[in-house]
C-alpha cells in the first residue's frame, strides 16, 4: 500500500522532508503547494513531484492525497492544520506546533474529531545518538537521573524576516530552537513541572542572506531551570546568535551510576557507566540510517498500521505550555512558574 503525500510549504525545511520521504518506498509525494510557484516548481523538479499548486484547496480535495506535511511559517500552522483535518488528511506538522497552547489544543481537537493522525516533527528524537541514549536510560545504564544540561544553539535563521517579528513568531529562540530541547528533556526523563527563566534580545538587528537588515523583536537567547516531575533538575540554554560552538544541541545527562553525553567534544554519544566490573567512558556504535529517513519511516509505518503512532502531538502542546511558562517567568524576573498541565492532549 502507498500513502499519497502533499507538501504544503516550499521553504527551507522542505528539503529535509522531501529527501527523507524519497527514501520511504511506501510514501508517494504527489503534490507540493508553495506561496510562490517558482520555488515550488524548482522543488518539484528536483524531487520528481508531479503536481504544483499555489492554492491548497485543490490538493486537499484530492482522493489520492492521504496525508500532508505542513512546513509553512509558525503563524499559519493552525489554519492549515484545521483545514487539512477537515479534509480527512493525516498531518505531519513542522515544529513548533503553533504559536500558542490554545492553538495547539484546537488543532488536537480538530484532528480527534476528524479521526486523523496528527504528528509534530520533532526531528531530534530520531538522531541515532538520541535513540541510543533513550534505550540506555530505559535500561538503567546510569541509574536514576539526577540532572540534565541541555543547550540548543545555532547562528539563527537568515533566510526569512518573519523569524524576528513578534506578531509572526513571538517565541523567538524558545519556539524556534528551544522546543527541540524541551521535547528531548521530556522524552528522556519526564514532564517539566515548573520553570525559572530569563530571556533577552542581545542582537537588536540581523542581516539576512539577501542583504536586508531587520529589527529583532523576539528574544534571541534564554536561560532556564526546569523542575522535572520525577524529582530531577534540568538546565536549558537557548541561543540564536552563536557563531560557532554547538551543533544543533548539546546534552549532558547525569545519573546515580554514570553519565551520558550527547554531541559533545567526546563525540555524538559517550557513556560513563560505573558497575561492579568496569568503570570508564565508551562510545557505542550508532546506525548509519539518516534521522530523516528514520522519522518518516516511522510516520508512514504508523499510517499503515505497522507501528504505533508517536506521542508528538501531545509533546507539541507540552512544548508550548513550557514556552509560555518561560515567558511568564522571564516577565517576573525569573520567578518560578508552574507549567500548565496538558490535560486532554
ChimeraX attribute file (.defattr): number of C-alpha atoms within 10 A of each C-alpha:
attribute: neighborCount
match mode: 1-to-1
recipient: residues
	/A:1	7
	/A:2	13
	/A:3	20
	/A:4	19
	/A:5	23
	/A:6	28
	/A:7	26
	/A:8	25
	/A:9	22
	/A:10	24
	/A:11	18
	/A:12	12
	/A:13	12
	/A:14	20
	/A:15	14
	/A:16	13
	/A:17	20
	/A:18	21
	/A:19	15
	/A:20	18
	/A:21	24
	/A:22	16
	/A:23	15
	/A:24	17
	/A:25	12
	/A:26	16
	/A:27	22
	/A:28	18
	/A:29	24
	/A:30	19
	/A:31	23
	/A:32	28
	/A:33	26
	/A:34	23
	/A:35	16
	/A:36	13
	/A:37	15
	/A:38	13
	/A:39	15
	/A:40	25
	/A:41	21
	/A:42	14
	/A:43	20
	/A:44	21
	/A:45	12
	/A:46	11
	/A:47	15
	/A:48	14
	/A:49	20
	/A:50	12
	/A:51	16
	/A:52	24
	/A:53	18
	/A:54	17
	/A:55	13
	/A:56	21
	/A:57	13
	/A:58	10
	/A:59	25
	/A:60	21
	/A:61	13
	/A:62	13
	/A:63	11
	/A:64	15
	/A:65	20
	/A:66	21
	/A:67	27
	/A:68	26
	/A:69	26
	/A:70	27
	/A:71	23
	/A:72	23
	/A:73	18
	/A:74	23
	/A:75	19
	/A:76	14
	/A:77	22
	/A:78	21
	/A:79	12
	/A:80	19
	/A:81	27
	/A:82	19
	/A:83	17
	/A:84	26
	/A:85	26
	/A:86	16
	/A:87	19
	/A:88	21
	/A:89	28
	/A:90	24
	/A:91	25
	/A:92	24
	/A:93	27
	/A:94	23
	/A:95	26
	/A:96	28
	/A:97	34
	/A:98	28
	/A:99	23
	/A:100	20
	/A:101	21
	/A:102	13
	/A:103	18
	/A:104	25
	/A:105	22
	/A:106	15
	/A:107	25
	/A:108	27
	/A:109	16
	/A:110	19
	/A:111	24
	/A:112	14
	/A:113	12
	/A:114	17
	/A:115	14
	/A:116	21
	/A:117	21
	/A:118	26
	/A:119	24
	/A:120	22
	/A:121	24
	/A:122	22
	/A:123	16
	/A:124	19
	/A:125	20
	/A:126	19
	/A:127	18
	/A:128	20
	/A:129	23
	/A:130	21
	/A:131	16
	/A:132	17
	/A:133	21
	/A:134	17
	/A:135	13
	/A:136	16
	/A:137	18
	/A:138	13
	/A:139	10
	/A:140	16
	/A:141	21
	/A:142	23
	/A:143	18
	/A:144	16
	/A:145	21
	/A:146	17
	/A:147	20
	/A:148	24
	/A:149	18
	/A:150	22
	/A:151	21
	/A:152	27
	/A:153	24
	/A:154	20
	/A:155	14
	/A:156	18
	/A:157	18
	/A:158	15
	/A:159	13
	/A:160	15
	/A:161	17
	/A:162	17
	/A:163	24
	/A:164	26
	/A:165	16
	/A:166	14
	/A:167	13
	/A:168	17
	/A:169	21
	/A:170	21
	/A:171	28
	/A:172	27
	/A:173	29
	/A:174	32
	/A:175	24
	/A:176	22
	/A:177	26
	/A:178	29
	/A:179	26
	/A:180	23
	/A:181	26
	/A:182	26
	/A:183	22
	/A:184	20
	/A:185	23
	/A:186	16
	/A:187	17
	/A:188	20
	/A:189	23
	/A:190	15
	/A:191	22
	/A:192	28
	/A:193	18
	/A:194	20
	/A:195	28
	/A:196	23
	/A:197	26
	/A:198	22
	/A:199	25
	/A:200	15
	/A:201	18
	/A:202	14
	/A:203	15
	/A:204	13
	/A:205	13
	/A:206	18
	/A:207	14
	/A:208	14
	/A:209	11
	/A:210	9
	/A:211	9
	/A:212	11
	/A:213	12
	/A:214	16
	/A:215	13
	/A:216	20
	/A:217	19
	/A:218	24
	/A:219	24
	/A:220	25
	/A:221	24
	/A:222	23
	/A:223	19
	/A:224	19
	/A:225	21
	/A:226	27
	/A:227	20
	/A:228	21
	/A:229	14
	/A:230	14
	/A:231	13
	/A:232	18
	/A:233	17
	/A:234	21
	/A:235	20
	/A:236	21
	/A:237	24
	/A:238	28
	/A:239	27
	/A:240	24
	/A:241	18
	/A:242	15
	/A:243	10
	/A:244	9
	/A:245	12
	/A:246	16
	/A:247	12
	/A:248	15
	/A:249	21
	/A:250	21
	/A:251	23
	/A:252	19
	/A:253	23
	/A:254	20
	/A:255	20
	/A:256	15
	/A:257	16
	/A:258	21
	/A:259	21
	/A:260	23
	/A:261	23
	/A:262	20
	/A:263	18
	/A:264	16
	/A:265	10
	/A:266	13
	/A:267	11
	/A:268	19
	/A:269	23
	/A:270	21
	/A:271	21
	/A:272	20
	/A:273	20
	/A:274	17
	/A:275	12
	/A:276	5
	/A:277	5
	/A:278	9
	/A:279	12
	/A:280	10
	/A:281	15
	/A:282	13
	/A:283	14
	/A:284	13
	/A:285	11
	/A:286	13
	/A:287	10
	/A:288	7
	/A:289	11
	/A:290	13
	/A:291	20
	/A:292	21
	/A:293	20
	/A:294	19
	/A:295	21
	/A:296	24
	/A:297	19
	/A:298	19
	/A:299	25
	/A:300	21
	/A:301	18
	/A:302	15
	/A:303	17
	/A:304	14
	/A:305	10
	/A:306	11
	/A:307	13
	/A:308	12
	/A:309	16
	/A:310	15
	/A:311	13
	/A:312	21
	/A:313	24
	/A:314	20
	/A:315	24
	/A:316	29
	/A:317	27
	/A:318	27
	/A:319	33
	/A:320	28
	/A:321	22
	/A:322	28
	/A:323	24
	/A:324	22
	/A:325	22
	/A:326	31
	/A:327	22
	/A:328	20
	/A:329	22
	/A:330	22
	/A:331	13
	/A:332	14
	/A:333	12
	/A:334	19
	/A:335	15
	/A:336	19
	/A:337	21
	/A:338	19
	/A:339	22
	/A:340	16
	/A:341	14
	/A:342	15
	/A:343	9
	/A:344	8
	/A:345	16
